[in-house]
Amino acid sequence: MNRPLRRLAGVVALLFLTLFASTTHVQFFAAEDLRAKPTNSRQLYAELGRDRGPILVAGGGQVAVGTPVDDAYKFLRTYPSGPLYAHVTGYYSIRYGTSGVERAQNDVLSGTADRLFYRRLSDLVTGRQPRGGSVELTIDPVVQQAASEALGERKGAVVALDPATGDVLAMVSNPTYDPNALATHDAAAAQEAWQGLLADEDDPLTNRATGALYPPGSTFKIITSAAALESGDYTADTLLDGPAELDLPLTSSTLGNDEGTECGPGGKVSLIDALEISCNTAFGSLGMTLGADALAEQSERFGFGQELQIPLSVATSSFPTDLNAPQTAQSAIGQFDVRATPLQVAMISAAVANGGVLMEPNVVRTVRDADLDVVETRSPQELGRAVSEETAATLTTMMRAVVDSGTGTRAQIEGVQVAGKTGTAQHGEGLPPYAWFTSFAPADDPEVAVAVVIEDGGTVDSAYGGRLAAPVAKQVMEAVINR
Protein backbone atom coordinates (compact mmCIF):
# COMPACT_ATOMS: atom_id res chain seq x y z
CA MET A 1 0.00 0.00 0.00
CA ASN A 2 1.47 3.35 -1.00
CA ARG A 3 1.91 6.22 1.44
CA PRO A 4 -1.21 8.27 0.43
CA LEU A 5 -3.45 5.25 0.84
CA ARG A 6 -1.92 4.47 4.23
CA ARG A 7 -2.59 8.03 5.33
CA LEU A 8 -6.16 7.87 4.09
CA ALA A 9 -6.69 4.54 5.86
CA GLY A 10 -5.31 6.05 9.06
CA VAL A 11 -7.67 9.03 8.84
CA VAL A 12 -10.66 6.76 8.20
CA ALA A 13 -9.68 4.54 11.15
CA LEU A 14 -9.33 7.60 13.37
CA LEU A 15 -12.79 8.81 12.33
CA PHE A 16 -14.30 5.41 13.11
CA LEU A 17 -12.59 5.38 16.52
CA THR A 18 -13.85 8.89 17.24
CA LEU A 19 -17.38 7.93 16.21
CA PHE A 20 -17.21 4.78 18.32
CA ALA A 21 -15.97 6.72 21.37
CA SER A 22 -18.61 9.40 20.94
CA THR A 23 -21.41 6.87 20.57
CA THR A 24 -20.17 4.92 23.58
CA HIS A 25 -20.06 8.09 25.67
CA VAL A 26 -23.62 9.09 24.71
CA GLN A 27 -25.11 5.61 25.14
CA PHE A 28 -23.43 4.66 28.39
CA PHE A 29 -21.77 7.53 30.27
CA ALA A 30 -24.03 10.47 29.39
CA ALA A 31 -27.26 8.52 29.03
CA GLU A 32 -28.56 9.12 32.55
CA ASP A 33 -27.90 12.87 32.42
CA LEU A 34 -29.58 13.14 29.03
CA ARG A 35 -32.61 11.17 30.26
CA ALA A 36 -32.90 13.40 33.31
CA LYS A 37 -32.99 16.67 31.36
CA PRO A 38 -36.38 18.39 31.86
CA THR A 39 -36.39 19.31 28.14
CA ASN A 40 -35.91 15.69 27.01
CA SER A 41 -39.25 15.15 25.31
CA ARG A 42 -38.48 11.51 24.49
CA GLN A 43 -38.10 10.82 28.20
CA LEU A 44 -41.40 12.59 28.85
CA TYR A 45 -43.11 10.49 26.16
CA ALA A 46 -41.85 7.32 27.82
CA GLU A 47 -42.93 8.51 31.26
CA LEU A 48 -46.37 9.56 30.02
CA GLY A 49 -46.93 5.97 28.99
CA ARG A 50 -46.66 4.95 32.65
CA ASP A 51 -49.11 5.43 35.47
CA ARG A 52 -47.36 8.36 37.14
CA GLY A 53 -47.79 8.41 40.91
CA PRO A 54 -49.98 10.99 42.65
CA ILE A 55 -49.01 13.99 44.76
CA LEU A 56 -51.10 14.21 47.91
CA VAL A 57 -51.58 16.74 50.69
CA ALA A 58 -51.94 15.95 54.39
CA GLY A 59 -55.03 13.81 54.88
CA GLY A 60 -54.67 12.07 51.52
CA GLY A 61 -56.31 14.47 49.09
CA GLN A 62 -54.81 14.20 45.60
CA VAL A 63 -53.51 17.44 44.10
CA ALA A 64 -51.79 15.83 41.09
CA VAL A 65 -52.87 12.56 39.52
CA GLY A 66 -52.51 10.56 36.32
CA THR A 67 -55.82 10.18 34.50
CA PRO A 68 -56.17 7.39 31.86
CA VAL A 69 -56.89 8.79 28.39
CA ASP A 70 -57.46 7.28 24.97
CA ASP A 71 -54.48 8.67 23.13
CA ALA A 72 -50.87 7.76 22.40
CA TYR A 73 -49.69 8.85 25.84
CA LYS A 74 -52.19 6.72 27.82
CA PHE A 75 -52.19 9.05 30.85
CA LEU A 76 -52.90 12.75 31.24
CA ARG A 77 -51.53 14.61 34.26
CA THR A 78 -54.33 16.51 35.96
CA TYR A 79 -54.49 18.89 38.92
CA PRO A 80 -57.90 18.79 40.65
CA SER A 81 -57.27 22.02 42.59
CA GLY A 82 -54.87 23.45 40.00
CA PRO A 83 -54.20 27.11 40.92
CA LEU A 84 -54.41 26.55 44.69
CA TYR A 85 -51.33 24.29 44.74
CA ALA A 86 -49.68 25.27 41.45
CA HIS A 87 -46.48 26.68 42.94
CA VAL A 88 -46.00 23.61 45.12
CA THR A 89 -46.91 20.82 42.70
CA GLY A 90 -45.56 22.63 39.67
CA TYR A 91 -46.54 21.29 36.25
CA TYR A 92 -45.80 18.17 34.19
CA SER A 93 -45.90 19.01 30.51
CA ILE A 94 -45.05 17.15 27.31
CA ARG A 95 -43.76 20.36 25.77
CA TYR A 96 -42.35 22.33 28.71
CA GLY A 97 -41.03 19.70 31.08
CA THR A 98 -41.54 19.90 34.82
CA SER A 99 -41.38 22.27 37.78
CA GLY A 100 -42.08 22.26 41.52
CA VAL A 101 -42.51 18.90 43.25
CA GLU A 102 -43.14 17.33 39.85
CA ARG A 103 -39.48 18.08 39.07
CA ALA A 104 -37.97 17.66 42.53
CA GLN A 105 -39.57 14.22 43.00
CA ASN A 106 -39.74 13.18 39.36
CA ASP A 107 -37.79 9.95 39.85
CA VAL A 108 -40.26 8.80 42.52
CA LEU A 109 -43.37 9.86 40.64
CA SER A 110 -42.17 8.25 37.42
CA GLY A 111 -41.09 5.06 39.21
CA THR A 112 -37.40 5.32 38.27
CA ALA A 113 -35.96 6.22 41.70
CA ASP A 114 -33.28 4.00 43.20
CA ARG A 115 -35.48 3.84 46.31
CA LEU A 116 -38.04 1.96 44.18
CA PHE A 117 -35.49 -0.54 42.81
CA TYR A 118 -37.13 -3.64 44.30
CA ARG A 119 -40.52 -2.51 43.05
CA ARG A 120 -39.11 -2.08 39.53
CA LEU A 121 -37.45 -5.49 39.75
CA SER A 122 -40.76 -7.05 40.79
CA ASP A 123 -42.54 -5.41 37.87
CA LEU A 124 -39.88 -6.74 35.49
CA VAL A 125 -40.17 -10.31 36.80
CA THR A 126 -43.99 -10.35 36.88
CA GLY A 127 -44.44 -8.44 33.64
CA ARG A 128 -46.57 -5.75 35.29
CA GLN A 129 -46.70 -2.30 33.76
CA PRO A 130 -44.33 -0.02 35.72
CA ARG A 131 -46.07 2.47 38.00
CA GLY A 132 -44.81 5.51 39.83
CA GLY A 133 -44.65 6.03 43.56
CA SER A 134 -46.64 8.62 45.48
CA VAL A 135 -45.46 11.72 47.31
CA GLU A 136 -47.36 13.03 50.34
CA LEU A 137 -46.77 16.69 51.12
CA THR A 138 -46.72 18.41 54.50
CA ILE A 139 -49.22 20.96 53.18
CA ASP A 140 -52.43 21.12 55.24
CA PRO A 141 -55.32 21.73 52.80
CA VAL A 142 -57.32 23.72 55.39
CA VAL A 143 -54.39 26.04 56.07
CA GLN A 144 -53.55 26.31 52.37
CA GLN A 145 -57.13 27.34 51.57
CA ALA A 146 -57.14 29.87 54.41
CA ALA A 147 -53.87 31.41 53.19
CA SER A 148 -55.15 31.66 49.64
CA GLU A 149 -58.43 33.27 50.67
CA ALA A 150 -56.71 35.68 53.06
CA LEU A 151 -54.24 36.86 50.43
CA GLY A 152 -57.03 37.12 47.87
CA GLU A 153 -56.17 38.77 44.55
CA ARG A 154 -53.25 40.75 45.95
CA LYS A 155 -49.79 40.08 44.62
CA GLY A 156 -47.51 38.44 47.16
CA ALA A 157 -46.91 35.26 49.13
CA VAL A 158 -47.77 33.44 52.35
CA VAL A 159 -45.73 30.74 54.09
CA ALA A 160 -46.75 28.84 57.23
CA LEU A 161 -44.35 26.53 59.07
CA ASP A 162 -44.54 24.12 61.98
CA PRO A 163 -41.81 25.64 64.19
CA ALA A 164 -40.93 22.34 65.87
CA THR A 165 -40.43 20.30 62.67
CA GLY A 166 -39.93 22.76 59.80
CA ASP A 167 -42.89 21.24 57.94
CA VAL A 168 -44.46 23.64 55.46
CA LEU A 169 -48.16 23.83 56.34
CA ALA A 170 -49.09 26.32 53.62
CA MET A 171 -47.32 27.94 50.69
CA VAL A 172 -49.25 30.37 48.52
CA SER A 173 -47.95 32.62 45.77
CA ASN A 174 -50.10 35.07 43.88
CA PRO A 175 -50.76 35.57 41.03
CA THR A 176 -51.02 31.88 40.35
CA TYR A 177 -51.79 29.80 37.26
CA ASP A 178 -53.53 26.58 36.26
CA PRO A 179 -51.02 23.75 35.62
CA ASN A 180 -53.73 21.82 33.76
CA ALA A 181 -53.31 24.28 30.88
CA LEU A 182 -49.67 23.22 30.48
CA ALA A 183 -50.27 19.51 31.09
CA THR A 184 -52.73 19.16 28.21
CA HIS A 185 -51.78 16.85 25.33
CA ASP A 186 -53.01 19.50 22.90
CA ALA A 187 -49.66 20.99 21.90
CA ALA A 188 -51.16 24.14 20.41
CA ALA A 189 -53.23 24.83 23.53
CA ALA A 190 -50.22 24.21 25.79
CA GLN A 191 -48.10 26.60 23.75
CA GLU A 192 -50.76 29.29 23.87
CA ALA A 193 -51.02 28.95 27.66
CA TRP A 194 -47.24 29.02 28.04
CA GLN A 195 -46.79 32.11 25.91
CA GLY A 196 -49.54 33.84 27.85
CA LEU A 197 -47.84 33.08 31.16
CA LEU A 198 -44.47 34.30 29.88
CA ALA A 199 -46.03 37.51 28.58
CA ASP A 200 -47.77 38.27 31.88
CA GLU A 201 -45.82 41.11 33.54
CA ASP A 202 -46.88 39.85 36.97
CA ASP A 203 -44.84 36.66 36.38
CA PRO A 204 -47.32 34.03 37.66
CA LEU A 205 -44.87 31.17 37.04
CA THR A 206 -42.55 32.42 39.81
CA ASN A 207 -43.10 30.96 43.25
CA ARG A 208 -42.80 34.17 45.25
CA ALA A 209 -42.65 32.20 48.52
CA THR A 210 -39.32 30.59 47.64
CA GLY A 211 -38.08 32.14 44.41
CA ALA A 212 -38.44 35.90 44.96
CA LEU A 213 -36.08 38.01 47.07
CA TYR A 214 -37.43 41.11 48.79
CA PRO A 215 -36.04 43.71 51.18
CA PRO A 216 -37.51 42.40 54.46
CA GLY A 217 -37.91 45.85 55.98
CA SER A 218 -38.59 46.02 59.69
CA THR A 219 -39.12 42.26 60.08
CA PHE A 220 -35.29 42.21 60.08
CA LYS A 221 -35.35 44.13 63.36
CA ILE A 222 -35.96 40.75 65.03
CA ILE A 223 -32.46 39.75 63.90
CA THR A 224 -30.95 43.07 64.99
CA SER A 225 -32.63 42.63 68.38
CA ALA A 226 -31.28 39.08 68.58
CA ALA A 227 -27.73 40.28 67.84
CA ALA A 228 -28.01 42.87 70.61
CA LEU A 229 -29.35 40.38 73.18
CA GLU A 230 -26.82 37.70 72.20
CA SER A 231 -23.95 40.17 72.69
CA GLY A 232 -24.70 40.23 76.42
CA ASP A 233 -24.59 44.03 76.46
CA TYR A 234 -28.33 44.57 76.09
CA THR A 235 -31.58 43.54 77.70
CA ALA A 236 -35.15 44.24 76.66
CA ASP A 237 -35.10 47.28 78.94
CA THR A 238 -31.83 48.80 77.72
CA LEU A 239 -32.34 52.40 76.59
CA LEU A 240 -31.43 53.26 73.01
CA ASP A 241 -31.16 56.57 71.19
CA GLY A 242 -34.40 57.07 69.27
CA PRO A 243 -34.46 60.63 67.90
CA ALA A 244 -36.89 61.83 65.24
CA GLU A 245 -34.01 61.71 62.75
CA LEU A 246 -30.70 59.89 62.92
CA ASP A 247 -27.72 61.64 61.36
CA LEU A 248 -25.87 59.15 59.21
CA PRO A 249 -22.06 59.55 59.21
CA LEU A 250 -20.14 59.98 55.96
CA THR A 251 -23.22 61.48 54.32
CA SER A 252 -25.60 64.42 54.53
CA SER A 253 -28.57 62.01 54.64
CA THR A 254 -30.63 61.12 57.68
CA LEU A 255 -32.71 58.13 58.72
CA GLY A 256 -36.18 59.02 59.95
CA ASN A 257 -39.14 57.37 61.63
CA ASP A 258 -42.43 56.75 59.86
CA GLU A 259 -44.28 59.21 62.06
CA GLY A 260 -41.49 61.81 61.91
CA THR A 261 -41.27 61.99 65.70
CA GLU A 262 -38.83 60.80 68.34
CA CYS A 263 -39.52 57.35 69.75
CA GLY A 264 -39.59 58.25 73.43
CA PRO A 265 -39.18 61.04 75.95
CA GLY A 266 -35.95 62.90 75.34
CA GLY A 267 -35.27 60.77 72.28
CA LYS A 268 -34.68 57.65 74.40
CA VAL A 269 -36.53 54.33 74.05
CA SER A 270 -36.08 50.83 75.48
CA LEU A 271 -35.24 47.95 73.15
CA ILE A 272 -38.63 46.32 73.73
CA ASP A 273 -40.51 49.57 73.07
CA ALA A 274 -38.38 50.23 69.98
CA LEU A 275 -39.49 46.90 68.51
CA GLU A 276 -43.09 47.46 69.61
CA ILE A 277 -43.39 50.75 67.71
CA SER A 278 -40.77 49.82 65.06
CA CYS A 279 -38.44 52.74 65.73
CA ASN A 280 -36.14 53.12 62.73
CA THR A 281 -33.68 55.52 64.33
CA ALA A 282 -33.16 53.33 67.39
CA PHE A 283 -32.43 50.25 65.31
CA GLY A 284 -30.28 52.20 62.84
CA SER A 285 -28.18 53.50 65.71
CA LEU A 286 -28.10 50.06 67.35
CA GLY A 287 -26.95 48.48 64.10
CA MET A 288 -24.00 50.87 63.80
CA THR A 289 -23.03 50.18 67.42
CA LEU A 290 -23.20 46.41 66.98
CA GLY A 291 -21.40 46.57 63.65
CA ALA A 292 -21.97 44.92 60.29
CA ASP A 293 -20.10 41.73 61.26
CA ALA A 294 -22.40 41.05 64.22
CA LEU A 295 -25.49 41.57 62.07
CA ALA A 296 -24.10 39.35 59.32
CA GLU A 297 -23.24 36.58 61.78
CA GLN A 298 -26.66 36.72 63.41
CA SER A 299 -28.47 36.68 60.06
CA GLU A 300 -26.47 33.61 59.03
CA ARG A 301 -27.54 31.84 62.22
CA PHE A 302 -31.15 32.47 61.19
CA GLY A 303 -30.51 30.92 57.75
CA PHE A 304 -29.33 33.77 55.54
CA GLY A 305 -26.71 32.61 53.04
CA GLN A 306 -27.74 28.94 53.26
CA GLU A 307 -28.72 27.07 50.12
CA LEU A 308 -31.94 25.16 50.72
CA GLN A 309 -33.73 22.36 48.88
CA ILE A 310 -37.03 21.61 50.59
CA PRO A 311 -36.93 19.75 48.08
CA LEU A 312 -38.19 22.73 46.03
CA SER A 313 -35.33 25.03 45.07
CA VAL A 314 -35.11 28.14 47.25
CA ALA A 315 -33.45 31.43 46.38
CA THR A 316 -30.66 32.23 48.85
CA SER A 317 -31.42 35.10 51.22
CA SER A 318 -28.50 37.44 51.77
CA PHE A 319 -27.03 40.09 54.04
CA PRO A 320 -24.68 42.52 52.25
CA THR A 321 -20.92 42.64 52.81
CA ASP A 322 -18.34 45.43 53.06
CA LEU A 323 -20.78 47.89 54.63
CA ASN A 324 -19.91 51.37 55.77
CA ALA A 325 -21.70 52.95 58.75
CA PRO A 326 -24.72 54.43 56.89
CA GLN A 327 -25.22 51.18 54.98
CA THR A 328 -25.05 49.24 58.25
CA ALA A 329 -27.76 51.48 59.73
CA GLN A 330 -29.99 50.88 56.71
CA SER A 331 -29.29 47.14 56.78
CA ALA A 332 -30.19 46.96 60.48
CA ILE A 333 -33.76 47.91 59.55
CA GLY A 334 -33.89 45.45 56.63
CA GLN A 335 -33.20 47.95 53.86
CA PHE A 336 -30.16 48.73 51.64
CA ASP A 337 -29.17 45.40 50.02
CA VAL A 338 -30.67 42.96 52.55
CA ARG A 339 -32.78 40.42 50.63
CA ALA A 340 -34.96 37.57 51.88
CA THR A 341 -37.58 35.14 50.64
CA PRO A 342 -40.90 34.90 52.48
CA LEU A 343 -39.80 31.38 53.50
CA GLN A 344 -36.71 32.86 55.15
CA VAL A 345 -38.76 35.45 57.04
CA ALA A 346 -41.05 32.66 58.29
CA MET A 347 -37.93 30.79 59.43
CA ILE A 348 -36.95 33.77 61.62
CA SER A 349 -40.20 33.59 63.58
CA ALA A 350 -40.11 29.79 63.61
CA ALA A 351 -36.64 29.74 65.20
CA VAL A 352 -37.73 32.16 67.93
CA ALA A 353 -40.87 30.08 68.51
CA ASN A 354 -38.79 26.90 68.74
CA GLY A 355 -36.68 28.12 71.63
CA GLY A 356 -33.95 29.44 69.36
CA VAL A 357 -33.42 26.27 67.26
CA LEU A 358 -33.76 26.69 63.49
CA MET A 359 -35.33 23.69 61.73
CA GLU A 360 -34.83 22.81 58.09
CA PRO A 361 -38.00 23.57 56.10
CA ASN A 362 -39.55 20.64 54.27
CA VAL A 363 -42.55 20.14 52.00
CA VAL A 364 -42.44 16.33 51.55
CA ARG A 365 -43.58 14.11 54.41
CA THR A 366 -43.72 10.56 53.00
CA VAL A 367 -42.73 8.68 49.85
CA ARG A 368 -44.54 5.44 49.00
CA ASP A 369 -44.24 2.89 46.23
CA ALA A 370 -47.12 1.94 43.94
CA ASP A 371 -48.38 -0.59 46.51
CA LEU A 372 -48.50 2.21 49.13
CA ASP A 373 -45.63 0.72 51.15
CA VAL A 374 -43.63 3.47 52.84
CA VAL A 375 -40.24 3.94 51.17
CA GLU A 376 -39.13 7.06 53.00
CA THR A 377 -40.42 9.24 55.83
CA ARG A 378 -38.78 12.56 56.46
CA SER A 379 -37.51 13.23 59.99
CA PRO A 380 -37.14 16.79 61.33
CA GLN A 381 -33.64 18.17 60.79
CA GLU A 382 -31.96 20.96 62.75
CA LEU A 383 -30.07 23.62 60.81
CA GLY A 384 -28.52 25.00 63.99
CA ARG A 385 -29.13 27.23 66.97
CA ALA A 386 -30.06 30.77 65.98
CA VAL A 387 -30.18 32.17 69.52
CA SER A 388 -30.08 30.89 73.08
CA GLU A 389 -33.26 29.81 74.85
CA GLU A 390 -33.03 32.91 77.04
CA THR A 391 -32.77 35.21 74.02
CA ALA A 392 -35.65 33.39 72.30
CA ALA A 393 -37.82 33.91 75.39
CA THR A 394 -36.96 37.62 75.47
CA LEU A 395 -37.66 38.01 71.75
CA THR A 396 -41.01 36.29 72.27
CA THR A 397 -41.92 38.81 74.95
CA MET A 398 -40.86 41.66 72.69
CA MET A 399 -42.80 40.30 69.70
CA ARG A 400 -45.87 39.81 71.88
CA ALA A 401 -45.71 43.51 72.73
CA VAL A 402 -45.81 44.31 69.00
CA VAL A 403 -49.14 42.51 68.67
CA ASP A 404 -50.59 43.42 72.06
CA SER A 405 -50.12 47.17 71.80
CA GLY A 406 -47.75 48.04 68.96
CA THR A 407 -47.78 48.09 65.17
CA GLY A 408 -49.22 44.55 64.85
CA THR A 409 -52.53 44.80 66.72
CA ARG A 410 -54.49 43.62 63.65
CA ALA A 411 -52.99 40.15 64.20
CA GLN A 412 -54.60 39.74 67.62
CA ILE A 413 -56.59 36.53 68.14
CA GLU A 414 -59.11 36.44 70.96
CA GLY A 415 -57.96 34.16 73.74
CA VAL A 416 -54.60 33.44 72.08
CA GLN A 417 -51.23 35.08 72.66
CA VAL A 418 -49.64 36.11 69.37
CA ALA A 419 -46.04 37.21 68.79
CA GLY A 420 -45.22 39.13 65.63
CA LYS A 421 -43.39 41.87 63.78
CA THR A 422 -44.53 44.23 61.05
CA GLY A 423 -42.44 45.43 58.15
CA THR A 424 -42.79 48.10 55.48
CA ALA A 425 -39.99 47.78 52.94
CA GLN A 426 -39.11 50.57 50.51
CA HIS A 427 -37.97 49.39 47.09
CA GLY A 428 -38.10 52.44 44.83
CA GLU A 429 -38.89 56.12 45.01
CA GLY A 430 -42.61 56.77 44.63
CA LEU A 431 -43.48 53.05 44.63
CA PRO A 432 -45.80 51.49 47.21
CA PRO A 433 -43.72 49.66 49.84
CA TYR A 434 -43.84 45.92 50.34
CA ALA A 435 -46.08 45.15 53.32
CA TRP A 436 -44.69 42.43 55.63
CA PHE A 437 -45.82 40.58 58.70
CA THR A 438 -44.20 37.61 60.43
CA SER A 439 -45.52 35.93 63.54
CA PHE A 440 -46.14 32.78 65.54
CA ALA A 441 -48.95 31.53 67.76
CA PRO A 442 -49.83 30.59 70.40
CA ALA A 443 -46.85 32.49 71.77
CA ASP A 444 -46.70 30.28 74.89
CA ASP A 445 -47.03 26.98 72.98
CA PRO A 446 -46.30 27.64 69.28
CA GLU A 447 -48.09 25.62 66.61
CA VAL A 448 -47.42 27.79 63.56
CA ALA A 449 -45.05 30.47 62.29
CA VAL A 450 -46.16 32.66 59.38
CA ALA A 451 -44.69 35.16 56.97
CA VAL A 452 -46.76 37.34 54.64
CA VAL A 453 -45.57 39.78 51.99
CA ILE A 454 -47.88 41.90 49.86
CA GLU A 455 -46.53 43.75 46.86
CA ASP A 456 -47.97 47.11 45.83
CA GLY A 457 -50.81 46.65 48.28
CA GLY A 458 -51.81 50.28 48.60
CA THR A 459 -50.64 53.85 48.30
CA VAL A 460 -47.20 54.93 49.45
CA ASP A 461 -48.74 56.12 52.71
CA SER A 462 -51.02 53.16 53.38
CA ALA A 463 -49.02 50.04 52.51
CA TYR A 464 -47.92 49.26 56.05
CA GLY A 465 -47.35 45.67 57.15
CA GLY A 466 -49.55 46.03 60.21
CA ARG A 467 -52.44 47.29 58.13
CA LEU A 468 -52.30 44.90 55.16
CA ALA A 469 -50.25 41.81 55.99
CA ALA A 470 -51.09 41.28 59.66
CA PRO A 471 -54.77 40.40 59.03
CA VAL A 472 -53.67 37.81 56.46
CA ALA A 473 -51.31 36.19 58.96
CA LYS A 474 -54.08 36.23 61.56
CA GLN A 475 -56.39 34.16 59.36
CA VAL A 476 -53.65 31.63 58.66
CA MET A 477 -52.76 31.27 62.36
CA GLU A 478 -56.44 30.84 63.23
CA ALA A 479 -56.77 28.10 60.61
CA VAL A 480 -53.96 26.14 62.30
CA ILE A 481 -55.11 26.73 65.85
CA ASN A 482 -58.75 25.85 65.10
CA ARG A 483 -58.16 22.80 62.89
Secondary structure, DSSP 8 states (H G I E B T S, - for coil): --HHHHHHHHHHHHHHHHHHHHHHIIIIISHHHHHH-TT-HHHHHHHHTSB---EE-TTS-EEEEEEE-SSTTSEEEE-TTHHHHHHHH--EETTTEE-HHHHHTHHHHHT--GGGHHHHHHHHHHT---B--EEEES--HHHHHHHHHHHTTSSEEEEEE-TTT-BEEEEEEES---THHHH-S-HHHHHHHHHHHHH-TT-TTS-HHHH--B--GGGGHHHHHHHHHHHTS--TT-EEE--SEEE-TTSS-EEE-TTSS-SSGGGEEEHHHHHHHT-HHHHHHHHHHH-HHHHHHHHHHTTTT--EESSSEE---B--SS--HHHHHHHHTT-TT-BB-HHHHHHHHHHHHTTTEEE--BSEEEEE-TT--EEEE----EEEESS-HHHHHHHHHHHHHHHHHSTTGGG-BTTB--EEEEEEE--STTS--EEEEEEEESTTS--EEEEEEESS-S-TTT--HHHHHHHHHHHHHHHHHT-
